[in-house]
Amino acid sequence: MKIIDASTLGQAIRQQRRHLKVTQKDLAMASGTGLRFIIDLEKGKPSCQLGKALEIVRALGLHLEIREP
C-alpha cells in the first residue's frame, strides 16, 4: 500500500492489526500508547504524534520506506 497521507497510514495500520487478530486495546497496551491514540491513528487523524505512530508501525511488524522519485 502506498502511504500518501495520515488516512492511508491509518488504513494500513488497521488492516495489519486486523490481519494479526489484535484488538485496538491490546495494541495500545503492547505499544505503550493509549486506546484513544490507536483509534485516532486508524481514523487518519493528521495531528497524531509521528513518534508514537512509528512505534505502532514497528509493533505490527510493518515498516515505512522513503524513496526518492
C-alpha positions as a Markdown table, in Angstrom:
| # | Residue | x | y | z |
|---|---|---|---|---|
| 1 | Met | 0.0 | 0.0 | 0.0 |
| 2 | Lys | 1.3 | 3.4 | -0.9 |
| 3 | Ile | 1.1 | 5.8 | 2.1 |
| 4 | Ile | 0.3 | 9.3 | 0.9 |
| 5 | Asp | -1.3 | 10.8 | 3.9 |
| 6 | Ala | -2.5 | 10.2 | 7.5 |
| 7 | Ser | -5.6 | 8.4 | 6.3 |
| 8 | Thr | -3.8 | 5.8 | 4.2 |
| 9 | Leu | -1.3 | 5.2 | 7.1 |
| 10 | Gly | -4.3 | 4.6 | 9.4 |
| 11 | Gln | -5.8 | 2.2 | 6.9 |
| 12 | Ala | -2.6 | 0.2 | 6.6 |
| 13 | Ile | -2.3 | 0.0 | 10.4 |
| 14 | Arg | -5.9 | -1.1 | 10.8 |
| 15 | Gln | -5.6 | -3.6 | 8.1 |
| 16 | Gln | -2.4 | -5.2 | 9.6 |
| 17 | Arg | -3.9 | -5.1 | 13.1 |
| 18 | Arg | -7.0 | -7.0 | 12.0 |
| 19 | His | -4.8 | -9.4 | 9.9 |
| 20 | Leu | -2.9 | -10.2 | 13.1 |
| 21 | Lys | -6.2 | -10.5 | 15.0 |
| 22 | Val | -5.1 | -7.9 | 17.6 |
| 23 | Thr | -7.6 | -5.7 | 19.3 |
| 24 | Gln | -7.1 | -1.9 | 19.5 |
| 25 | Lys | -6.9 | -2.2 | 23.2 |
| 26 | Asp | -4.2 | -4.9 | 23.1 |
| 27 | Leu | -2.2 | -2.9 | 20.5 |
| 28 | Ala | -2.3 | 0.1 | 22.8 |
| 29 | Met | -1.1 | -1.9 | 25.8 |
| 30 | Ala | 1.6 | -3.6 | 23.8 |
| 31 | Ser | 3.0 | -0.4 | 22.3 |
| 32 | Gly | 2.7 | 1.8 | 25.4 |
| 33 | Thr | 0.1 | 4.1 | 24.0 |
| 34 | Gly | -3.5 | 4.8 | 24.8 |
| 35 | Leu | -6.6 | 3.3 | 23.2 |
| 36 | Arg | -7.7 | 6.8 | 22.1 |
| 37 | Phe | -4.4 | 7.2 | 20.2 |
| 38 | Ile | -4.9 | 3.9 | 18.3 |
| 39 | Ile | -8.5 | 4.9 | 17.4 |
| 40 | Asp | -7.4 | 8.4 | 16.2 |
| 41 | Leu | -4.4 | 6.9 | 14.3 |
| 42 | Glu | -6.6 | 4.4 | 12.5 |
| 43 | Lys | -9.1 | 7.1 | 11.6 |
| 44 | Gly | -6.2 | 9.1 | 9.9 |
| 45 | Lys | -6.1 | 12.0 | 12.4 |
| 46 | Pro | -3.3 | 14.2 | 11.0 |
| 47 | Ser | -2.3 | 15.5 | 14.3 |
| 48 | Cys | -1.2 | 12.2 | 15.8 |
| 49 | Gln | 2.4 | 12.2 | 17.0 |
| 50 | Leu | 4.8 | 10.8 | 14.5 |
| 51 | Gly | 7.0 | 9.0 | 17.0 |
| 52 | Lys | 4.1 | 7.1 | 18.5 |
| 53 | Ala | 2.7 | 6.3 | 15.1 |
| 54 | Leu | 6.1 | 4.8 | 14.1 |
| 55 | Glu | 6.1 | 2.8 | 17.3 |
| 56 | Ile | 2.7 | 1.3 | 16.3 |
| 57 | Val | 4.1 | 0.6 | 12.8 |
| 58 | Arg | 7.0 | -1.3 | 14.3 |
| 59 | Ala | 4.8 | -3.1 | 16.8 |
| 60 | Leu | 2.7 | -4.5 | 14.0 |
| 61 | Gly | 5.8 | -5.7 | 12.1 |
| 62 | Leu | 5.4 | -3.1 | 9.3 |
| 63 | His | 8.0 | -0.7 | 8.0 |
| 64 | Leu | 8.0 | 2.6 | 6.2 |
| 65 | Glu | 10.4 | 3.4 | 3.4 |
| 66 | Ile | 11.2 | 6.7 | 1.9 |
| 67 | Arg | 12.1 | 6.6 | -1.8 |
| 68 | Glu | 13.4 | 9.3 | -4.0 |
| 69 | Pro | 11.2 | 9.9 | -7.1 |
